[in-house]
Each structure stands twice: as C-alpha cells, then as structure tokens.
Amino acid sequence: MAALPGEASCPVCREYFRDPVSIHCGHHFCRSCIERCWEWPTGGFACPRCRDTAPERSLRPSRELARVLEIARRLSRGEALGVGGEEEEEEEEDGEEGCRRHREPLEVFCKEDGALLCAICRESRAHRAHTVLPAPEAAREFKEQIQARLQTLRDDRDKLLALREAEMRRNWEYLENTEAERQRILAHFQGLRLSLEELSRHLLARLGHLQGHIGRVQEERVTSLTQEISRLDARVRELEEKCEQPARTFLQDISGTLSSLGKENLQLPPSPLLELEKKIHRFREENILLEETLRSFQDVLVFELPEKMTVTLDPSTAHPQLLVAPDGSSVSWESAPDPPGDEPEPGPGPGPGPGPGTDPSVLGREGVTAGRRCWDVQVAPEGSWALGVATETPGRTPGNGAGTPGSAEWELWSMGLCQGQFWALTSLERIPLFPSRAPSRVRVALDYERGQVAFFDADKRSLIFAFPAASFKGRSVRPWFLVWGEGSRITLCP
C-alpha cells in the first residue's frame, strides 16, 4: 500500500489518475493531462515521460487500471478516516448512490459551491464555513426562484406568440394586397391592350375605307378619262380621213363639219385629288392627339422603367474650382480670382470654352455597364450647369494622364443651362433646347443596351430631350456633372 500512491499517480499532475489512458509507448496519463500536453504538437506526439514520439495521436482507455485505482481509493479512504485527518475534499454528485467519496446520503446543499453534500463533507474544512441548507429546503428555495422566472418566461412567450400571430396576419394581408394589386395591374394593362387593339383595328378600318374610296375614285376617274380619250381619238381619225378626201367630196357639207368643230369644247371633269387630299389631311389631324398621347405614354415608360441607382460624386475627378461635399452628394462652384478677360465659359463641344480637359466637371463613382438606370438631380436656378453621362473613348494608354470629361478622350451625352439658354451637349455639338419651363429637378435615364440617354423634368415627368441611339461598346458609362458661376450647385437626390 505504501508504494501504491506513486504507481497510481499521473506523471504530469502527480495525483491519482483521473480517467487513465495509455499512449503509444505504454505509459499511462490522465486523459486531460495528456490532451493538454498534446494541445500544440510540434514534430509529432511525444511521451512526456520517455519522450518517445509517434506520428499520430493514440489514446487507449485503461479500464483495468481505473478499477484498481477505485479499489485503492476505497482502501486509502478507510485509512484516512481511521487517522481522523481533515483534508480538503472534492465530492462528486450522484443522487441515486449518494456521496461517491463517503458513500453517505446527500442530505444538505452548499450554496457557495452549488453542490449536494453528505454529513461528512459538510464537516470538512472545504465546506465548514459555507452556508448549507437541507436539500428539501434548498430545492424549495430554488424552485421558487425558478417559478418566478418561469412566469416571466411564460409571459414573454405569450407576447411573442401574440406578436407572431399578429405579424403573420398582417403578412397575409400584405400578400393579399399585393396579389390584389397584381391582378389590378394585369386587368388595367389587359384593358389597355384590348383598347389599343380595338383602336388600332378602328383606325386601320377607317384607313382601309379611305384607301378603298381612293381606289374607287381613281378607277372612276381613269374610266371617265379613258372614255373621253377614246371619243377624241375617234373624232381625230374621222377628221383626218375627211382631210384626205378629194376636194369635191371634202367640200360637201363642209359647213356642217365646221359647225360641229365649233361645238367641240373639251370640258374636263373636276379632279377628285383635292378632295382626297383634304380627307387624308383630316384623318391625319384626327390622329395627332392620339399620337401625342401615345408619345406621352412612351415617355412615362422611359421615365418609370429604369431602376433608380445611388450616385456618389468622385472628388478625385473634380475640377480644382469645384467644391464636392464630403459625402459626395453635391457639388458647387468655388470662386477663384481670374485675370480680366480670362474667365472661361463652360461647355463641351464646339464654340467658346475652356478647351480639352478643363471643364469644371466631376464624375460619379458608379459606372453602368448593363441594364436601365436612372438618377435624379436637384439644380440651382443660379449660374450654369450641365449633367448627363460620359464614357472614355477606346485606345487611351493608361498612365499617361487621367483625362477629364470634355477632352478628346471622353464622349459626352448631356443637357444643361448655360447663360440662360438650355442646350443638349455632346462632345461634338450643341443643340438648343426650349423646354416649357426651367426644371428644378432633372432625371437622367440611361438604357445601356439600346444606347439611349434621356432627360426628364422629374417633377412633371415630362421629356426634355432624348439623344438618338448610340453604342457604348461595352465601356463603363459614368454619371457626369458640370457647374460654373456664382451660386451654381448640383445636389443628388436620394
């Protein structure tokens, strides 16, 4: 028995084995001790005792050693009780078998350690100063605490159940509303489609009637003229034959021949062409309102269909005299002293201007390479401004200068206000515009695949100008903005 503690002790923790295991070399260790030693292996798994190394980790439970240790613990416990020593003990819980160390029933509860104790553990130094309660009383006390908390949990659960039910009910209402809206939209567009088809049939039928009338009039006119031509042909042949007769025969009844010739007076029937032209013109005038309505509807589609994108200004592309907001949401003109007579006039394209690469402009960070996109811009009534899109022309060598929109390295599609006049601006030309009113909020609509760039009065949803279809050729198209003059400012709308 004297040599047992040394043989039954772990070489790592120097205490009795706890869950003993053997490793590749045959030595035994506590499972937790050897796992801690092998937590960060370097160059294999070495035995802490003999340093023998294995390439793989191997732990084999030693059940026989565990049973021997349990017998040794019982014998050691009996010797310790006989001497009467009071050593600090750690007990394990097992409600069915009682205290595993002393084989006594667990009758009291230590509040400090939160553990059930037997009478012997209660008197040990480890628990002597702690507050202990009889097990039933401790259980009752903790049950009361749990019951109090349990009621709170039940109340919280009931609240969540009610919330879930209410939200599910609202979600179903939302789904029903969206389905009703879907059906309403389908019905409206179905009705619109049927109305347009009916209108198309009606107009084509009227046009068909008009074409038929023109055909009939033409046929009648041609028939009438053909008959008159045939009569005149016969009369010409008759007179030609008369003139070829001998004199005696020719002079017979000459007075009658001359009298009949005097009565020959060509009376052309009135031409129906003027009346037909009036009918065609009247038909075209009746369709002008329809054409304007359909054009307005198409403008609404171009206005509404693009997906709205968030645009942020890129300060690194800004002209030195432009002040870009820290969040990239606006840009304004910042005055700087200029020599007399040298103040530049903005505007890409031909005409007076600062020259390539010197426009007071700034680009958006975001580029568009596909789809339909749009963004709204608030413009100040003061100063000059322009907005649109820009794309780099191919063939520029990277690293030889950034280049700015307005230079030969960029293509522009824009519109703006310059010294009181509205213009549509490209890299090559200016087109004067005459909108019904000066817009305060402008929408830029871009259809990348169709190469379309259009500008709208965003408040009235009316088209200001649309460029002819272009080809962006796979290049990134970036929002472009220009401001110039005192009070000039552009603000991106959220």
C-alpha positions as CSV (number, residue, x, y, z in Angstrom):
1,M,0.0,0.0,0.0
2,A,2.9,2.3,0.6
3,A,4.1,2.1,-3.0
4,L,0.6,2.4,-4.4
5,P,0.3,6.2,-4.5
6,G,3.4,6.5,-6.6
7,E,2.4,3.8,-9.1
8,A,-1.2,5.1,-9.3
9,S,-0.2,8.8,-9.8
10,C,-0.1,10.6,-13.2
11,P,3.5,11.7,-14.1
12,V,2.1,15.1,-15.2
13,C,-0.2,16.2,-12.3
14,R,1.4,13.9,-9.6
15,E,-2.1,12.9,-8.4
16,Y,-4.2,9.8,-8.7
17,F,-5.1,9.0,-12.3
18,R,-8.4,10.5,-13.4
19,D,-9.8,8.7,-16.4
20,P,-6.5,6.9,-17.1
21,V,-5.4,6.3,-20.7
22,S,-2.3,4.7,-22.2
23,I,-0.4,6.0,-25.2
24,H,1.8,4.5,-28.0
25,C,4.8,3.8,-25.7
26,G,2.7,2.1,-23.0
27,H,2.8,4.8,-20.3
28,H,-0.3,6.0,-18.5
29,F,-1.6,9.5,-18.0
30,C,-4.8,11.3,-17.1
31,R,-6.8,11.9,-20.2
32,S,-7.0,15.6,-19.6
33,C,-3.3,15.9,-18.8
34,I,-2.1,14.2,-21.9
35,E,-4.6,16.1,-24.1
36,R,-3.3,19.3,-22.6
37,C,0.3,18.3,-23.3
38,W,-0.6,17.5,-26.9
39,E,-2.7,20.6,-27.5
40,W,0.1,22.2,-29.6
41,P,2.2,19.3,-31.0
42,T,5.4,20.1,-32.9
43,G,7.0,17.4,-34.9
44,G,4.8,14.6,-33.7
45,F,3.3,13.4,-30.4
46,A,6.0,12.9,-27.7
47,C,5.5,11.0,-24.4
48,P,6.0,13.4,-21.5
49,R,7.8,10.7,-19.6
50,C,10.1,8.8,-22.1
51,R,10.0,11.4,-24.9
52,D,9.2,8.6,-27.4
53,T,7.5,10.3,-30.4
54,A,4.6,8.9,-32.5
55,P,3.4,10.5,-35.8
56,E,-0.3,10.1,-34.8
57,R,-2.2,10.7,-31.7
58,S,-3.3,7.5,-29.9
59,L,-5.2,7.3,-26.6
60,R,-6.4,3.9,-25.3
61,P,-8.7,3.9,-22.2
62,S,-7.2,1.8,-19.3
63,R,-10.3,0.3,-17.7
64,E,-8.3,-2.2,-15.6
65,L,-6.2,0.5,-14.1
66,A,-9.3,2.6,-13.4
67,R,-10.8,-0.4,-11.5
68,V,-7.6,-0.9,-9.5
69,L,-7.5,2.8,-8.6
70,E,-11.1,2.7,-7.4
71,I,-10.2,-0.1,-5.0
72,A,-7.1,1.8,-3.9
73,R,-9.2,4.9,-3.2
74,R,-11.5,2.9,-1.0
75,L,-8.6,1.5,1.0
76,S,-6.9,4.9,1.2
77,R,-10.2,6.4,2.4
78,G,-10.6,3.9,5.1
79,E,-7.0,4.6,6.4
80,A,-7.6,8.3,6.3
81,L,-10.8,8.1,8.3
82,G,-9.1,6.0,11.0
83,V,-6.4,8.7,11.5
84,G,-9.1,11.4,11.6
85,G,-7.4,13.8,9.3
86,E,-9.5,16.6,7.8
87,E,-8.2,17.1,4.3
88,E,-9.8,19.3,1.7
89,E,-12.0,17.0,-0.4
90,E,-13.8,17.4,-3.7
91,E,-17.1,15.5,-3.9
92,E,-19.0,14.3,-6.9
93,E,-22.7,14.3,-7.2
94,D,-24.8,11.2,-7.8
95,G,-28.4,11.5,-6.4
96,E,-29.0,7.8,-6.6
97,E,-25.9,6.4,-5.0
98,G,-25.1,9.2,-2.5
99,C,-21.7,10.7,-1.9
100,R,-19.2,8.8,-4.1
101,R,-16.4,9.6,-1.7
102,H,-18.0,8.7,1.6
103,R,-20.9,6.5,0.5
104,E,-23.2,8.6,2.6
105,P,-26.6,10.1,1.6
106,L,-26.6,13.6,0.2
107,E,-28.7,15.5,2.7
108,V,-27.6,19.2,2.5
109,F,-26.8,21.7,-0.2
110,C,-23.9,24.1,-0.2
111,K,-25.0,27.5,-1.6
112,E,-21.5,28.8,-2.2
113,D,-20.4,25.7,-4.2
114,G,-23.8,24.8,-5.5
115,A,-23.3,21.2,-4.6
116,L,-25.1,18.5,-2.6
117,L,-23.1,17.2,0.4
118,C,-23.2,14.3,2.7
119,A,-22.8,14.8,6.5
120,I,-19.1,14.1,6.4
121,C,-18.4,16.5,3.5
122,R,-20.4,19.1,5.5
123,E,-17.9,19.0,8.4
124,S,-14.8,19.1,6.2
125,R,-12.6,22.3,6.0
126,A,-13.8,22.8,2.4
127,H,-17.4,23.5,3.4
128,R,-17.3,24.2,7.2
129,A,-17.6,28.0,6.7
130,H,-20.2,27.8,3.9
131,T,-23.9,28.3,4.1
132,V,-25.7,25.0,3.8
133,L,-29.4,24.1,3.7
134,P,-31.3,20.9,4.0
135,A,-31.8,19.5,0.5
136,P,-35.6,19.9,0.5
137,E,-35.4,23.5,1.8
138,A,-32.8,24.4,-0.8
139,A,-34.8,22.7,-3.6
140,R,-37.9,24.7,-2.4
141,E,-36.0,28.0,-2.4
142,F,-34.6,27.4,-5.9
143,K,-37.9,26.2,-7.2
144,E,-39.5,29.5,-6.0
145,Q,-36.8,31.4,-7.9
146,I,-37.3,29.3,-11.0
147,Q,-41.1,29.6,-10.8
148,A,-40.8,33.4,-10.6
149,R,-38.5,33.5,-13.6
150,L,-40.6,30.8,-15.3
151,Q,-43.7,33.1,-15.1
152,T,-41.7,35.9,-16.7
153,L,-40.6,33.5,-19.5
154,R,-44.2,32.3,-20.0
155,D,-45.3,36.0,-20.3
156,D,-42.6,36.7,-22.8
157,R,-43.5,33.5,-24.7
158,D,-47.2,34.6,-24.8
159,K,-46.2,38.1,-26.0
160,L,-44.1,36.6,-28.8
161,L,-46.9,34.2,-29.7
162,A,-49.3,37.1,-30.0
163,L,-46.8,39.1,-31.9
164,R,-46.1,36.3,-34.3
165,E,-49.8,35.8,-34.8
166,A,-50.4,39.5,-35.4
167,E,-47.4,39.7,-37.8
168,M,-48.5,36.6,-39.7
169,R,-52.0,38.1,-40.0
170,R,-50.5,41.3,-41.3
171,N,-48.2,39.5,-43.7
172,W,-51.1,37.5,-45.1
173,E,-53.0,40.8,-45.5
174,Y,-49.9,42.3,-47.3
175,L,-49.7,39.2,-49.5
176,E,-53.4,39.5,-50.3
177,N,-53.0,43.3,-51.0
178,T,-50.0,42.7,-53.3
179,E,-51.9,39.9,-55.1
180,A,-54.9,42.2,-55.5
181,E,-52.6,44.9,-56.8
182,R,-51.1,42.4,-59.2
183,Q,-54.5,41.5,-60.5
184,R,-55.5,45.2,-60.7
185,I,-52.3,45.9,-62.8
186,L,-52.9,42.9,-65.0
187,A,-56.6,44.0,-65.5
188,H,-55.6,47.6,-66.3
189,F,-53.0,46.5,-68.8
190,Q,-55.2,43.9,-70.3
191,G,-57.9,46.5,-70.7
192,L,-55.4,49.0,-72.1
193,R,-54.1,46.3,-74.5
194,L,-57.7,45.5,-75.6
195,S,-58.5,49.2,-76.0
196,L,-55.3,49.8,-78.0
197,E,-56.0,46.8,-80.2
198,E,-59.6,47.9,-80.7
199,L,-58.4,51.5,-81.5
200,S,-55.8,50.1,-83.9
201,R,-58.5,48.0,-85.7
202,H,-60.8,51.0,-85.8
203,L,-58.1,53.3,-87.3
204,L,-56.9,50.6,-89.7
205,A,-60.5,50.0,-90.8
206,R,-61.0,53.7,-91.4
207,L,-57.8,53.9,-93.3
208,G,-58.9,50.8,-95.3
209,H,-62.1,52.6,-96.2
210,L,-60.2,55.6,-97.2
211,Q,-57.9,53.5,-99.3
212,G,-60.9,51.8,-100.9
213,H,-62.5,55.1,-101.6
214,I,-59.3,56.4,-103.2
215,G,-59.2,53.3,-105.3
216,R,-62.8,53.6,-106.5
217,V,-62.4,57.3,-107.2
218,Q,-59.2,56.6,-109.1
219,E,-60.9,53.9,-111.1
220,E,-63.9,56.1,-111.9
221,R,-61.6,58.9,-112.9
222,V,-59.5,56.7,-115.1
223,T,-62.6,55.2,-116.8
224,S,-64.0,58.6,-117.5
225,L,-60.8,60.0,-118.9
226,T,-60.3,56.8,-120.9
227,Q,-63.7,57.1,-122.5
228,E,-63.1,60.8,-123.3
229,I,-59.7,59.9,-124.9
230,S,-61.4,57.2,-127.0
231,R,-64.0,59.6,-128.2
232,L,-61.4,62.2,-129.1
233,D,-59.3,59.5,-130.9
234,A,-62.3,58.6,-133.0
235,R,-63.0,62.2,-133.8
236,V,-59.4,62.8,-134.8
237,R,-59.4,59.8,-137.1
238,E,-62.7,61.0,-138.6
239,L,-61.3,64.5,-139.4
240,E,-58.0,63.1,-140.7
241,E,-59.9,60.9,-143.1
242,K,-62.1,63.9,-144.1
243,C,-59.0,66.0,-144.9
244,E,-57.7,63.2,-147.2
245,Q,-60.9,63.2,-149.3
246,P,-60.9,64.8,-152.9
247,A,-61.8,68.4,-153.0
248,R,-65.4,67.8,-154.3
249,T,-66.1,65.3,-151.6
250,F,-64.3,67.3,-148.9
251,L,-66.3,70.4,-149.7
252,Q,-69.6,68.7,-149.4
253,D,-71.3,69.6,-146.1
254,I,-68.2,71.5,-145.1
255,S,-70.4,73.9,-143.2
256,G,-71.7,71.1,-141.1
257,T,-68.2,69.9,-140.4
258,L,-67.1,73.3,-139.3
259,S,-70.2,73.8,-137.2
260,S,-69.5,70.5,-135.4
261,L,-65.9,71.5,-134.8
262,G,-67.1,74.8,-133.3
263,K,-69.1,72.9,-130.9
264,E,-66.0,70.8,-129.8
265,N,-65.1,72.3,-126.4
266,L,-63.2,70.0,-124.1
267,Q,-64.8,70.1,-120.6
268,L,-62.5,68.4,-118.1
269,P,-64.5,67.0,-115.2
270,P,-63.3,68.3,-111.8
271,S,-60.4,66.4,-110.3
272,P,-61.1,64.4,-107.1
273,L,-57.5,64.7,-106.0
274,L,-58.1,67.9,-103.9
275,E,-61.0,66.3,-102.1
276,L,-58.9,63.2,-101.4
277,E,-56.1,65.3,-100.1
278,K,-58.5,67.0,-97.7
279,K,-59.8,63.7,-96.4
280,I,-56.2,62.4,-95.8
281,H,-55.3,65.6,-94.1
282,R,-58.4,65.4,-91.9
283,F,-57.6,61.8,-91.0
284,R,-54.0,62.8,-90.0
285,E,-55.2,65.7,-87.9
286,E,-57.6,63.4,-86.0
287,N,-54.7,61.2,-85.1
288,I,-52.4,63.9,-83.9
289,L,-53.9,63.9,-80.4
290,L,-53.7,60.1,-80.3
291,E,-50.0,60.3,-81.3
292,E,-49.2,62.8,-78.6
293,T,-51.0,60.7,-76.0
294,L,-49.1,57.6,-77.1
295,R,-45.8,59.5,-77.1
296,S,-46.5,60.8,-73.6
297,F,-47.2,57.2,-72.5
298,Q,-43.9,56.1,-74.0
299,D,-42.2,58.9,-72.2
300,V,-43.7,57.8,-69.0
301,L,-42.4,54.2,-69.6
302,V,-38.9,55.6,-70.3
303,F,-39.2,57.6,-67.1
304,E,-40.6,54.8,-64.9
305,L,-38.9,51.6,-66.2
306,P,-35.2,52.3,-65.3
307,E,-34.0,51.2,-61.9
308,K,-33.1,54.1,-59.7
309,M,-29.4,54.0,-58.7
310,T,-27.5,55.8,-55.9
311,V,-24.8,58.1,-57.4
312,T,-21.9,59.4,-55.3
313,L,-19.5,62.1,-56.7
314,D,-15.9,61.2,-57.0
315,P,-13.7,64.0,-55.6
316,S,-10.6,62.7,-57.4
317,T,-12.2,63.6,-60.8
318,A,-13.3,67.1,-59.7
319,H,-12.1,70.3,-61.3
320,P,-10.0,72.4,-58.9
321,Q,-12.6,75.1,-58.6
322,L,-15.4,72.7,-57.7
323,L,-16.3,72.0,-54.1
324,V,-17.5,68.4,-53.6
325,A,-19.4,67.6,-50.3
326,P,-17.6,65.1,-48.0
327,D,-20.4,62.6,-48.6
328,G,-20.3,63.1,-52.3
329,S,-23.9,64.2,-52.5
330,S,-23.4,67.7,-54.0
331,V,-21.0,69.9,-55.9
332,S,-20.9,73.7,-56.2
333,W,-18.7,76.3,-57.8
334,E,-16.0,77.8,-55.7
335,S,-15.0,81.3,-56.9
336,A,-11.3,82.0,-57.6
337,P,-9.8,85.2,-58.9
338,D,-9.2,85.2,-62.7
339,P,-7.2,87.7,-64.8
340,P,-9.5,90.2,-66.5
341,G,-11.0,88.8,-69.7
342,D,-9.8,85.2,-69.0
343,E,-12.9,83.9,-67.2
344,P,-13.7,80.6,-69.0
345,E,-17.1,79.7,-70.4
346,P,-18.2,76.1,-69.7
347,G,-19.5,73.6,-72.1
348,P,-18.2,70.7,-74.0
349,G,-18.5,70.7,-77.7
350,P,-17.7,73.4,-80.3
351,G,-17.9,77.1,-79.5
352,P,-16.2,79.1,-76.8
353,G,-15.0,77.1,-73.9
354,P,-12.0,76.2,-71.7
355,G,-10.5,73.7,-74.1
356,P,-10.0,70.0,-73.8
357,G,-9.8,68.6,-70.3
358,T,-10.6,71.9,-68.4
359,D,-14.3,71.8,-68.0
360,P,-15.4,72.4,-64.4
361,S,-16.9,68.9,-64.1
362,V,-16.9,65.9,-61.8
363,L,-17.7,62.2,-62.4
364,G,-19.8,59.8,-60.3
365,R,-18.1,56.9,-58.7
366,E,-20.5,54.4,-60.0
367,G,-20.3,53.1,-63.6
368,V,-23.1,51.4,-65.6
369,T,-22.3,48.5,-68.0
370,A,-25.7,47.0,-68.4
371,G,-29.4,47.5,-67.9
372,R,-31.6,50.5,-67.4
373,R,-30.6,53.0,-64.7
374,C,-31.7,56.5,-63.7
375,W,-30.9,59.2,-61.1
376,D,-32.4,62.5,-60.1
377,V,-30.5,65.7,-59.6
378,Q,-31.6,69.0,-58.0
379,V,-30.2,72.0,-59.8
380,A,-29.9,75.6,-58.5
381,P,-31.5,78.4,-60.6
382,E,-28.3,80.4,-60.4
383,G,-25.3,80.0,-62.6
384,S,-24.7,77.5,-65.3
385,W,-24.9,73.7,-65.1
386,A,-24.9,70.5,-67.1
387,L,-25.4,66.9,-66.4
388,G,-25.5,63.6,-68.2
389,V,-23.2,60.6,-68.8
390,A,-19.6,60.2,-70.0
391,T,-17.6,57.3,-71.2
392,E,-13.9,57.1,-72.1
393,T,-13.0,56.6,-75.7
394,P,-11.1,53.4,-76.5
395,G,-7.4,53.4,-77.2
396,R,-6.2,55.6,-74.4
397,T,-3.0,54.4,-72.8
398,P,-3.2,54.0,-69.1
399,G,-0.9,56.1,-67.0
400,N,-0.4,58.9,-69.5
401,G,-2.8,61.3,-67.8
402,A,-6.2,60.8,-66.3
403,G,-8.1,62.9,-68.8
404,T,-11.3,64.6,-67.9
405,P,-14.7,64.6,-69.5
406,G,-14.8,67.3,-72.1
407,S,-11.5,66.3,-73.5
408,A,-10.9,64.3,-76.7
409,E,-10.6,61.2,-74.5
410,W,-14.2,61.3,-73.4
411,E,-17.6,61.1,-75.1
412,L,-20.5,63.0,-73.5
413,W,-24.3,63.0,-73.7
414,S,-25.6,65.8,-71.5
415,M,-28.0,68.7,-71.2
416,G,-27.8,71.9,-69.2
417,L,-28.3,75.6,-68.8
418,C,-25.6,78.0,-70.0
419,Q,-26.1,81.7,-69.6
420,G,-29.9,81.5,-69.6
421,Q,-30.1,79.1,-72.6
422,F,-30.8,75.3,-72.4
423,W,-28.6,73.1,-74.5
424,A,-28.2,69.4,-75.4
425,L,-24.5,68.8,-75.3
426,T,-22.3,66.2,-76.8
427,S,-18.5,66.0,-77.3
428,L,-19.1,67.4,-80.9
429,E,-22.1,69.6,-80.9
430,R,-24.6,71.8,-79.1
431,I,-28.4,71.6,-79.8
432,P,-30.5,74.5,-78.4
433,L,-33.5,73.4,-76.3
434,F,-36.7,75.2,-75.4
435,P,-38.4,73.5,-72.5
436,S,-41.8,74.8,-71.4
437,R,-40.3,75.7,-68.0
438,A,-36.9,75.6,-66.3
439,P,-36.8,72.3,-64.4
440,S,-35.6,72.3,-60.8
441,R,-35.2,68.6,-60.6
442,V,-33.9,66.6,-63.6
443,R,-33.9,62.9,-64.1
444,V,-31.2,61.2,-66.2
445,A,-32.4,57.9,-67.7
446,L,-29.9,55.5,-69.3
447,D,-30.7,52.4,-71.3
448,Y,-27.3,50.8,-71.8
449,E,-28.3,48.0,-74.3
450,R,-30.3,50.4,-76.5
451,G,-27.8,53.2,-76.2
452,Q,-30.4,55.7,-75.1
453,V,-29.8,58.7,-72.9
454,A,-32.9,60.8,-72.0
455,F,-33.6,63.8,-69.7
456,F,-36.8,64.5,-67.9
457,D,-38.4,67.2,-65.8
458,A,-38.6,64.9,-62.8
459,D,-41.4,67.0,-61.1
460,K,-43.7,66.9,-64.2
461,R,-42.4,63.6,-65.5
462,S,-42.1,65.1,-69.0
463,L,-39.4,64.5,-71.5
464,I,-36.9,67.4,-72.1
465,F,-34.7,65.7,-74.6
466,A,-33.5,62.3,-75.8
467,F,-30.4,61.6,-77.8
468,P,-30.5,59.3,-80.8
469,A,-29.4,55.7,-80.0
470,A,-25.7,55.4,-79.5
471,S,-23.4,52.4,-78.9
472,F,-21.4,52.3,-75.7
473,K,-19.4,49.2,-77.0
474,G,-19.1,47.5,-73.6
475,R,-17.5,50.6,-71.9
476,S,-18.5,51.8,-68.5
477,V,-20.8,54.8,-68.6
478,R,-20.4,57.1,-65.6
479,P,-22.6,60.0,-64.4
480,W,-21.2,63.4,-65.3
481,F,-21.9,66.8,-63.8
482,L,-20.7,70.4,-64.5
483,V,-21.3,73.6,-62.6
484,W,-20.0,77.1,-63.4
485,G,-20.6,80.6,-62.0
486,E,-21.7,82.1,-58.7
487,G,-24.5,80.2,-57.0
488,S,-24.2,77.2,-59.3
489,R,-24.9,74.0,-57.4
490,I,-26.0,70.4,-58.2
491,T,-27.4,68.1,-55.5
492,L,-28.0,64.4,-56.0
493,C,-31.5,63.3,-54.8
494,P,-31.7,60.2,-52.7
